[in-house]
Amino acid sequence: MVSAEDNDIDPDVAELAGRLFDMARAGDTDALSAYLDAGVPVDLRNQSGDTLVMLAAYHGHVDTVAALIARGADVGLGNDKGQTPLAGAVFKGHDDVVRALVAAGADPFGGHPSAADAAVMFGRDDYSSLWHPDGGDRPLQ
């Protein structure tokens, strides 16, 4: 959670940011969308560099992910560890989120480990057809 003490942030702002990240984790699409529509930055990051779309993707909330994408979320932003929303969704096996992120342009070869690497690690060969639609082994351009 964002800490006012660590970042010289107004405590009220830090508390609101914490609630926004909780909304993303919980999949509270309507409430989160209302804040975004009121001006909250769609690519807001927490103290670990996680974005709202990262948290929604990792927790499997495809409707929240879709709402964030519709509002311009950068689906390729990695956190401080280099993990991307797509890799998190692959790791957790959230098929619908994986498809939504790939359709929105998420790079399966970005980050560390990449989503493609995670798919191999977890035996999810079915995911490779999302980033290799021709059945080949070349990445999407």
C-alpha positions as CSV (number, residue, x, y, z in Angstrom):
1,M,0.0,0.0,0.0
2,V,1.1,3.5,-0.6
3,S,2.6,5.0,2.5
4,A,2.3,8.7,3.3
5,E,5.4,8.5,5.6
6,D,7.6,6.9,3.0
7,N,6.6,9.2,0.1
8,D,5.8,12.5,1.6
9,I,2.2,12.0,0.3
10,D,-0.8,13.5,2.0
11,P,-2.3,10.8,4.2
12,D,-5.7,11.2,2.6
13,V,-4.2,10.7,-0.8
14,A,-2.3,7.6,0.4
15,E,-5.5,6.2,1.9
16,L,-7.4,6.8,-1.3
17,A,-4.6,5.2,-3.4
18,G,-4.7,2.2,-1.1
19,R,-8.5,1.8,-1.6
20,L,-8.0,2.1,-5.4
21,F,-5.5,-0.8,-5.4
22,D,-7.8,-2.8,-3.2
23,M,-10.6,-2.2,-5.7
24,A,-8.4,-3.5,-8.5
25,R,-7.5,-6.6,-6.4
26,A,-11.1,-7.2,-5.6
27,G,-12.5,-6.6,-9.1
28,D,-14.7,-3.7,-8.0
29,T,-15.0,-2.5,-11.6
30,D,-17.8,0.0,-11.1
31,A,-16.2,1.9,-8.2
32,L,-12.7,1.8,-9.7
33,S,-14.1,3.0,-13.1
34,A,-15.9,5.9,-11.4
35,Y,-12.6,7.1,-9.9
36,L,-10.8,6.7,-13.2
37,D,-13.5,8.6,-15.0
38,A,-13.1,11.4,-12.3
39,G,-9.5,11.7,-13.1
40,V,-7.4,9.1,-11.2
41,P,-4.5,8.1,-13.5
42,V,-5.2,4.8,-15.1
43,D,-1.5,3.7,-14.7
44,L,-1.3,4.6,-11.0
45,R,1.4,2.5,-9.3
46,N,1.9,1.3,-5.8
47,Q,5.1,1.1,-3.8
48,S,6.1,-2.1,-5.6
49,G,5.4,-0.6,-9.0
50,D,2.3,-2.6,-9.5
51,T,-0.3,-0.9,-11.7
52,L,-4.1,-1.2,-11.3
53,V,-4.2,-3.5,-14.4
54,M,-1.4,-5.7,-12.9
55,L,-3.4,-6.2,-9.7
56,A,-6.7,-6.9,-11.5
57,A,-5.0,-9.3,-14.0
58,Y,-3.1,-11.2,-11.3
59,H,-6.4,-11.7,-9.3
60,G,-8.3,-12.7,-12.4
61,H,-10.8,-9.9,-12.8
62,V,-11.3,-9.7,-16.5
63,D,-14.1,-7.1,-16.3
64,T,-11.8,-4.8,-14.4
65,V,-8.9,-5.5,-16.8
66,A,-11.2,-4.7,-19.7
67,A,-12.4,-1.4,-18.0
68,L,-8.8,-0.4,-17.4
69,I,-7.8,-1.2,-21.0
70,A,-10.8,0.8,-22.3
71,R,-9.5,3.8,-20.3
72,G,-6.0,3.5,-21.8
73,A,-4.1,1.4,-19.3
74,D,-0.6,0.4,-20.5
75,V,-0.9,-3.4,-20.5
76,G,2.9,-3.7,-20.8
77,L,4.0,-1.8,-17.7
78,G,6.1,-4.1,-15.5
79,N,6.4,-3.7,-11.8
80,D,9.7,-3.1,-9.9
81,K,10.6,-6.8,-10.3
82,G,10.1,-6.7,-14.1
83,Q,6.8,-8.7,-13.9
84,T,4.1,-7.8,-16.4
85,P,0.3,-8.1,-16.1
86,L,0.3,-10.8,-18.8
87,A,2.9,-12.8,-17.0
88,G,0.9,-12.6,-13.8
89,A,-2.2,-13.8,-15.5
90,V,-0.4,-16.7,-17.1
91,F,1.2,-17.6,-13.8
92,K,-2.3,-17.7,-12.2
93,G,-3.9,-19.4,-15.2
94,H,-6.6,-16.7,-15.8
95,D,-7.3,-17.6,-19.4
96,D,-9.9,-14.9,-20.0
97,V,-7.5,-12.2,-18.7
98,V,-4.6,-13.6,-20.7
99,R,-6.7,-13.4,-23.9
100,A,-7.9,-9.8,-23.0
101,L,-4.3,-8.6,-22.4
102,V,-3.0,-10.2,-25.6
103,A,-5.9,-8.7,-27.6
104,A,-4.9,-5.3,-26.1
105,G,-1.3,-5.6,-27.3
106,A,0.5,-7.0,-24.3
107,D,3.9,-8.3,-25.2
108,P,4.2,-12.0,-24.3
109,F,8.0,-11.7,-24.6
110,G,8.4,-8.7,-22.3
111,G,9.3,-8.7,-18.6
112,H,11.1,-11.2,-16.5
113,P,10.0,-13.9,-16.5
114,S,8.1,-13.2,-19.7
115,A,4.5,-14.5,-20.1
116,A,5.9,-16.9,-22.8
117,D,8.5,-18.2,-20.4
118,A,5.8,-18.6,-17.7
119,A,3.6,-20.5,-20.1
120,V,6.4,-22.9,-20.8
121,M,7.2,-23.3,-17.1
122,F,3.7,-24.2,-16.3
123,G,3.0,-26.4,-19.3
124,R,0.5,-24.0,-20.8
125,D,1.3,-24.8,-24.5
126,D,-2.2,-23.6,-25.3
127,Y,-1.2,-20.0,-24.6
128,S,1.5,-20.1,-27.3
129,S,-1.2,-20.0,-30.0
130,L,-2.2,-16.6,-28.7
131,W,1.2,-15.1,-29.5
132,H,2.0,-17.5,-32.4
133,P,-1.3,-17.6,-34.3
134,D,0.3,-19.0,-37.4
135,G,1.6,-22.0,-35.4
136,G,5.2,-20.9,-36.0
137,D,7.7,-19.9,-33.4
138,R,8.2,-16.3,-34.3
139,P,6.8,-13.6,-32.0
140,L,3.9,-11.3,-33.2
141,Q,5.1,-8.1,-34.7
